C-alpha cells in the first residue's frame, strides 16, 4: 500500500470520529464553552477542520505562507463543513506521491524548523488528536453519553 493511502487511512481513523462528534453538536450549542476562556464548540470544530486542510495544502504546494491564509467560509452548518473539509483534505492528500512525503518544507518562520512532508503531516495528526480529545469533553458536557471510541478503523 502506498504511503499516501496509509496516511489517508490513518487520517480517516481519527477524522471519522471527529466528524461523528461534530455531528452531535446541535446549532443551539455552537456557542457552548466549557470554560470562559475556551473556544466555542463552533470555533473548535472549524479550527480543527480548517487547520488540517491548511496543513494538507502546504504539504501539497510546498508554500508555508498558505498556512497563514484566512479561510473565508460562508457555510455555517458544522455538519456540512465537516463533510466538505474532510473531502477537500482527502483530495489534497490523495494528490501526494510517495516521494512527496520525503520532500523537505522550510517551516522555520512558522514552526522554527525544516520538516519533511511526512513529519509535517504527523504534526497535523497530533493537532487533530489533541483537539479531538477536547471535543469529547465538549460533547459530553452537552449531555451526550453515547460517544464513539477514540479511533475508528475499517
Secondary structure, 3 states (H helix, E strand, C coil): CCHHHHHHHHHHHHHHHHHHHHCCCCHHHCCCCCCCCCCCHHHHHHHHHHHHHHHHHHHHHCCHHHHHCCCCCCCCCHHHHHHHHHHHHHHHHHCCCCHHHHCEEEECCCCCEEEEHHHHHHHHHHHHHHHHHHHHHHHHHCCCCCCCCCCCCC
